[in-house]
């Protein structure tokens, strides 16, 4: 090492060339991120403090200076998550330096103790359901590890994922949501750099959902004595709404004269309109008069001033389908699938169905092509369209 190098410069070299790649085996992406953070810190020293790297020592590396650096970085236009990632690199360096420069351990521990600024899912404009799920999933993960959040490793995350898959038989889609929640926590709350190669998404089995015939759907709806249940179920089928969307409908969302239903800020954070069928409007009207003419939430909860929760709809749809002896696996979402499939069979444009369902990508709608009745769509096998007359005379060869 050059004799003119400061102790801070020597520590940076050891941190980047030995500790991170050889002792901690960090990925190349993390190494680049940490290196860029220290370069930014040196730039901050020169621009904001007038300090040259050749005159900066470990004893000068203090909590107050790091906080000033993070504020300077945010003033340059960086967001909370980016600043937290820089802080994670600084804290990792401070953790390494305190063992290499034991005489400066007190100020270095103060640097390592700087708390990251929290960025909540709400700040990312996630839906309330997503915020609630991310909170529950992250809390469960932390309880499983029994560790302080700052000491959790990729091995702990993998152990949790395999526990859910092998011991709890969670589906790949469920495991991926847990992984997304944990990733958000580590990136945006703790400010760590996430390496997707260490925790890849699980591949999902693409199983086709249950599709009821038109007769089965009508039997399900017509046999409901509870008019509130009938109105909710008929709306999911006739308009293709998700259960969360129908639960949050308000009186003003039903556009009777235009025969449309307004769906505000659905799953994809977008407003849209879907169709209001004549039969469904009749059921709506009868329900509205029977249940006290609600003017706020169209389907209010009976126990609190809020809309009915999707779980309640799940219970009565599953229970009624079981009572009628319908195929296993019928859920409220089955009615949305049936709307799409039956509309395709009626010759409705694929593009129109995508818009009515609120799908961002046509790929999400393409799956229904696999589930439609091919005979109703006029599709015939070439084995059936083969003309026998075309083979006349072949037997004489």
Secondary structure, DSSP 4 states (H G I P E B T S, - for coil): --TT--HHHHHHHHIIIIIIIIIS---HHHHHHHHHHHHHHHHHHHHHS---GGG--GGG--HHHHHHHHHHHHHTT--HHHHHHHHHHHHHHHHHHHHHSGGGHHHHHHHHTPPPPP--GGGGT--HHHHHHHHHHHHHHHHHHTS-GGG--HHHHHHHHHIIIIIS---HHHHHHHHHHHHHIIIIIS-PPP-TTTSPPPPPP-PPPP---HHHHHHHHHT---HHHHHHHHHHHHH---HHHHHT-BGGGEETTTTEEEE-S-TTS--EEEE--HHHHHHHHHHHHHTT--SSBTTB-SSSSSBPPHHHHHHHHHHHHHHHTPPTT--HHHHHHHHHHHHHHTT--HHHHHHHHT-SSHHHHHGGGGTS-TTTTT---HHHH--GGGGTTGGG-
